[in-house]
Structures are given as structure tokens and as C-alpha cells.
Amino acid sequence: MARGVAVVFAKSPTEMHGDSGKDTMPSNEDDSPTGKRRRSRSGSFSVPMHPVGGLKAWWEVLEDEFFENKFGRLFVSAAAVCALADFMRARRNGTKIQDTRTVGCILENSGVLTLASLRSALPEQERVDYKGDSVIETVREFVKNSILTILGGMIVEYGSVVLLHLLQKTVYRHVRWFRPVIRDPSPFTMRSLWEWSKGNAVAQIGGNTFQVFVESFLHDDDYNKLVDTPNARLGSFLRNFIVLRIVNDILFYLGHRLLHVHPFIYRNIHKRHHSHMTTSLPTNFMFHPLDVLVEAAVPIGVGLTVIGKLLGVPMGRFESNVMVSYHSWYDAGTHMGKNIPLVSMFAPFSLMYNQIWDFDNKAIMFHELHHNKILCNYGITSWLDRLVGTAVMPK
């Protein structure tokens, strides 16, 4: 659902590159004018800062992580078998190829990685030094970092809605709406932009600025750990993704249910979102800033903290950014108002586990029912509602 401020936890991959120590990325550096890619000695990877070089760098990542890695080859082989089975089933049932889980998986993961790459194309942020710099220099660096962080958050948040809208209007134009459309489903209308500016934009500006402020006061050692951590290998990334999804879902459920059970809180915070009794992508812009805090910033922030602090797993900026982009895409997609295979609980695995149990097939309708009936389906995914008995499943 709401997600804007959560992006404050993910910043440019240029901030991850340290100059010393075995976990930094000094080797195998491509200094071409179109992009850079640095690898740590442990084999972790990053993508380029410049989008022109993105295709080349992503191919290098795919080559290293999927073709020269035993786990990666196994992952690709399993996905290929599932894709073949998916296409055979579609042909047998007369399903359009774009409606298959395989095509949806490719589009979903490509969209998320595109947003993460665009976020990483922003200029590198500078360390704000309150003690060593002049007041003017400190203010300049703080303002610059805040603008970059806010812009990065908007790329992921608004970008998810834009890409989903484009896919919905082109590839999935033939799919019917759950309910008759009563408003313009475009995120580009003046009304949509106005609604976004009243809630999501306020949360983006306030939350991201606060994040920059907090990081500015970190001890040098803590700040260096924050920005020098390399990105993970494929296996550890997938493990971290699962942990983040579980923590995020639990906290989202608890926070979202709180917004509903207390009349004062619902009336003054969450009621605005439920003014859309049926959903479309502009429903993503009907949030109070505190909605975004409760349903996005806290769940994602705590999830990343659990991975980094409690489990002791260092995470790079870009890895965090990709994870936040996945959650932002999912949250936005649950408001599409039509059943499209672009929303998956575990998007990197979706092609495989949906061949065994089509778990994600009703994900969008599940949240649509929450807007229709209100006092049910509090989770952004369905598993916790099923567990505690608050689920109303689509027929």
C-alpha cells in the first residue's frame, strides 16, 4: 500500500564504494564514460551510476551471478523449466502469452530493476561534516543530499505507478476491470498529481530529509560501515529478500489494522485512502503522510534493521534500494483494479512457486476486497490474514 518514505533507507550505489578493506570494491573496475561497476574480492556486485552503461553492467552481473555461479545456474535452469511448463499450459488453455506468469515475471522484475538503476544514476552524495565545514558548506551539502534522497524516493514511488500504468494501458489493455471504472485511472491527471502532493509528497520530503539529518550525526565509523558495505551475491540477496518480506508483512498488518480499529485514527488518517471504494492506480496517491509512516517507512525500516543488526548481515545501498523497489512495486500494483500477473509476493521466485501453487493469482483482487468491504484483508499479502482469520478470499 503506502510506501513513499521507505525509500529513505536506500541510496546511490556510489555511496557503497570504499577505498580499503577486503569488503570494499576496488578491483575489476570499469571506468568507461558510460558507467562503472566495481566488485569486491568476495565477488559481490554493483550496477553503474550512469544509465547509458546500465545494459552492459547488467549483462556482466547476469554473467557472473547466473552463468559462472553454481547456484545461479541452478536458479536459471529451474526458471527455464517452469517457463516451458507455463507456456505449454497457456497454449493448451488458449491463454494469451502476455497473461502467462512467465511474461508477467519478466516484466515485473525488469520494471523493478529499471527503477533501482535509475535511482542509482543520481550523483553521489557527500558526507555532511558539521564540525569541519563552514556553516554555508554544511547547509549546501545537507540541502544537496536531501534533494537527491527525495528525488530518489520519488523515482521509486511514482515510477512504480507510472510503469504499471504504461503496462496496464498497452500490454494488458484487454484485461477487464474488477468494477466499473468511476474515475480516470491515469496517474498523470491534475487531480492525481494534486492528491499525491497532499500526502505522498509531504511524506517523501519530510521522511527523506529526516533520514539525511539522522545520517549526518552518525559517528564516522558507523557512517563508513553504512556506505562502504558491498552488495550481496544472488543467494544472500534472495535470503535477505525473504526476511524483509516476512518482517514487512507482519508490521504492515499490525499498523494497517490499527488504522482501522480505532475510530479516531481511521477518521483522521486512513479514511482518505478509503474514499476510493474501488481501486485504480491513482488510489496509491490517496494517503495521509502518517499512513506512509505506519504502512511503509516503519515496516521497511525495521525489516532492513533486522537484516543488518539482528542477523548481522551487511547490506549494500543498492541491494537495499532493489528490495525497497520490489516492495514499492508490489504495493502500487495491488491497487491496479484488474487481475494482471505483475504483482508477486516473492518476485524473483514467482515463476517457480506459482507453477506449484498459483499463490499470487488473486493478490490484486485480495486488496480490492479490502477496499470494497473494509474490515478484512488487512495485510498487503494474504498469508497473515489467512493465519489469524481476517481474510476474505476472492471466489
SULZIHU-V567068 format. One record per residue. N is the residue number from 1. OMEGA is omega as a letter, one per 30 degrees, with the letter a starting at -180 (NA if undefined). NEAR is the number of other ideal C-beta (glycine too) atoms within 8 Angstrom. Layout:
BEGIN
n;omega;near
N;OMEGA;NEAR
N;OMEGA;NEAR
END
This chain:
BEGIN
n;omega;near
1;l;15
2;a;13
3;a;16
4;a;17
5;a;15
6;a;14
7;l;17
8;a;13
9;a;10
10;a;15
11;a;9
12;l;15
13;l;14
14;a;10
15;a;10
16;a;15
17;l;11
18;a;11
19;a;5
20;l;4
21;a;6
22;a;6
23;l;11
24;a;12
25;a;13
26;a;6
27;l;8
28;a;6
29;l;9
30;a;10
31;l;4
32;a;7
33;a;3
34;l;8
35;l;13
36;l;12
37;a;15
38;a;11
39;l;12
40;l;12
41;l;7
42;l;8
43;l;8
44;a;12
45;l;12
46;l;15
47;a;13
48;l;17
49;a;10
50;a;11
51;a;8
52;l;6
53;a;14
54;a;13
55;l;6
56;a;10
57;l;14
58;l;11
59;l;8
60;l;10
61;l;11
62;a;9
63;a;9
64;a;12
65;a;11
66;a;12
67;l;9
68;a;7
69;a;11
70;l;5
71;l;8
72;l;12
73;l;10
74;l;8
75;a;10
76;a;10
77;l;8
78;l;9
79;a;10
80;l;8
81;l;8
82;l;12
83;l;10
84;l;8
85;a;9
86;l;13
87;l;11
88;l;8
89;l;9
90;l;13
91;a;8
92;a;6
93;a;6
94;a;5
95;l;9
96;a;7
97;a;8
98;l;8
99;l;11
100;l;13
101;a;13
102;l;11
103;l;11
104;l;15
105;l;13
106;a;8
107;a;11
108;a;15
109;l;10
110;l;8
111;a;14
112;a;13
113;l;11
114;l;9
115;l;16
116;l;14
117;l;13
118;l;10
119;a;15
120;l;14
121;l;10
122;a;8
123;l;6
124;l;7
125;a;12
126;l;7
127;l;6
128;a;12
129;a;8
130;a;8
131;a;4
132;a;4
133;l;10
134;a;5
135;a;6
136;l;6
137;l;8
138;l;12
139;a;8
140;a;8
141;a;13
142;l;12
143;l;8
144;a;10
145;l;13
146;a;11
147;l;8
148;a;13
149;l;15
150;l;12
151;l;9
152;l;16
153;a;15
154;l;12
155;a;11
156;a;16
157;a;15
158;l;10
159;l;11
160;a;16
161;a;13
162;a;9
163;l;12
164;l;15
165;a;13
166;l;8
167;l;13
168;a;15
169;a;6
170;a;7
171;a;7
172;l;12
173;a;7
174;a;4
175;a;9
176;l;4
177;l;8
178;a;10
179;l;9
180;a;4
181;a;8
182;l;5
183;l;7
184;a;7
185;a;10
186;l;9
187;a;13
188;a;6
189;l;9
190;l;5
191;l;8
192;l;13
193;l;9
194;l;8
195;l;11
196;a;12
197;a;9
198;a;7
199;a;16
200;a;16
201;l;11
202;l;10
203;l;18
204;a;15
205;a;9
206;a;10
207;a;15
208;l;16
209;l;11
210;l;9
211;l;11
212;l;13
213;a;9
214;a;8
215;a;10
216;a;10
217;l;6
218;l;9
219;a;5
220;a;6
221;l;6
222;l;8
223;l;11
224;l;9
225;a;9
226;a;9
227;a;10
228;a;12
229;l;11
230;l;14
231;a;12
232;l;13
233;a;11
234;a;12
235;a;8
236;l;9
237;l;12
238;l;10
239;l;8
240;l;14
241;l;12
242;l;9
243;a;12
244;l;15
245;a;13
246;a;8
247;l;12
248;a;13
249;a;14
250;a;10
251;l;12
252;a;13
253;a;13
254;a;8
255;a;12
256;l;14
257;l;10
258;l;10
259;a;14
260;a;11
261;a;6
262;a;8
263;a;5
264;a;6
265;a;10
266;a;12
267;a;7
268;a;7
269;a;12
270;a;11
271;l;9
272;a;11
273;a;13
274;l;9
275;l;7
276;l;12
277;l;6
278;a;11
279;l;12
280;a;13
281;l;15
282;l;16
283;l;12
284;a;13
285;a;12
286;a;11
287;l;15
288;l;11
289;l;11
290;l;7
291;a;17
292;l;18
293;a;12
294;a;14
295;a;15
296;a;16
297;a;14
298;l;11
299;a;16
300;a;15
301;l;11
302;l;10
303;l;14
304;l;13
305;l;9
306;l;12
307;a;13
308;a;10
309;a;7
310;l;6
311;l;8
312;a;6
313;l;9
314;a;9
315;l;12
316;l;14
317;a;13
318;l;15
319;l;12
320;a;12
321;l;17
322;a;13
323;l;13
324;l;15
325;l;16
326;a;11
327;l;14
328;l;15
329;a;17
330;a;13
331;l;15
332;a;14
333;l;14
334;l;14
335;a;14
336;l;14
337;l;15
338;a;11
339;a;8
340;a;13
341;a;12
342;a;13
343;a;13
344;l;14
345;l;11
346;a;10
347;a;13
348;a;7
349;a;9
350;a;15
351;a;12
352;a;10
353;l;9
354;l;13
355;l;9
356;l;5
357;a;5
358;a;6
359;a;8
360;a;12
361;a;8
362;a;10
363;a;15
364;l;15
365;l;10
366;l;14
367;l;14
368;l;13
369;l;12
370;l;11
371;l;13
372;a;9
373;l;9
374;a;8
375;l;4
376;l;11
377;a;13
378;a;11
379;l;12
380;l;13
381;a;9
382;a;12
383;a;9
384;l;12
385;l;14
386;a;9
387;a;6
388;l;6
389;l;6
390;a;8
391;l;10
392;a;6
393;l;8
394;l;6
395;NA;2
END
